[in-house]
Amino acid sequence: MLLGGIAFLQMTEFREIQWLGYVSLGISGVSLVVGITRYLVINVRLKRYYEEARDKG
């Protein structure tokens, strides 16, 4: 999505769809933030799970 947004912004012949490039870049940024957040949350949950499993075992 990031590369598609950059490609749309670099097309000089198609100024009327340049907004699509900005939308694509925005969606890429939101996806990146959501992905990093989900990774961090799952990482913490897995650490807790394995610590509890180790303590019980």
Secondary structure, DSSP 8 states (H G I E B T S, - for coil): -HHHHHHHHH-SS-GGGHHHHHHHHHHHHHHHHHHHHHHHHHHHHHHHHHHHHHHH-
